[in-house]
């Protein structure tokens, strides 16, 4: 007569496809939950325990599984988030959307030793709620449970490396290496905290930018956040963008492209937003004409497109480059930005713009903003 473990394994083989369908259903729901709340996560994944893995689990000393339903991790889910405090946000969503098995749910962040940083994940054992199980698409999963592990990306990295090294507990690590394990664990935990603090400080900085831009623009150095705020708040940018759009017969959309202008402005030595504002005001007409000259040449190769908001800063960089830089500096600019111009061609279009701009008639609309 087959023993109990053999019977459980046979039952699992018969129900394997059901468990796999259940894993897909839970994973899809988790994706929908985090997307609905706009909570950024690195990944959501699922796995169904293999027959061999279940067999090994059933053979472990002290195991006393009387039914397949006693094994809570036949279906496993893993949510990897970017920051450690997002683990609790995800936990709240899981507890809202699933029925939690409180007996088997474990917050390992609270019970493990400090040197086990890498496995400080939160383990929920869940099933679908009665309301969801009453739906046709979910009814066949009524009695099934899944284990959901949630951890930060740094915690996950440690766990993966620890697993690859073959040591899962401090007592398993050779004594002369334990201190080094602990040091690395502490560094990773510190890094998790620092990344979280940097994220919060960046948010505070972004919130303060509109007021600082208005009161003391000379204090605001160029970076992605500051130039994005400048594009959004500065009327002169909007005005110049619209003039370029009209002159080149190219539509202007509402997407803000701060990166392209930032990279080029840094290369020509613009330091802060007060300086940027002055230079755009001083060179506005020339910026429009340079944009017109560049687009006129690009149209010769065909193609259509639209400008993003902030395109005036992109072309301002060309004006500042050609206004005061040497041929060698212009060549370095070309190499770093990988634009398809020679120094001679750039100088020629700048001279044409200074002479009043192109006399062309636009016969077709648009060209990509590059």
Secondary structure, 3 states (H helix, E strand, C coil): CCCHHHHHHHHHHHHHHHHHHHHHHHHHHHHHHHHHCCCCEEEEEEEECCHHHHHHHHHCCCCCCCCHHHCCCCEEEEEEECCCCHHHHHHHHHHHHEEECCCCCEEHHHHCCHHHHHHCCEEEEEEECHHHHCCCCCHHHCCCCEEEEEEEHHHHHHHHHHHHHCCCCHHHCCHHHHHHHHHHHHHHHHHHHHHHHHHHHHHHHHHHHHHHHHHCHHHCECCHHHHHHHHHHCHHHHHHHHHHHHHHCCEEEEEECCHHHHHHHHHCCCCEHHHHHHHHHHHHHHHHHHHHHHHHHHHHHCCCCEEEECHHHHHHHHHHHHHHCCHHHHHHHHHHHCCCCCHHHHHHHHHHHHCCCCCCCCCCCCCCCC
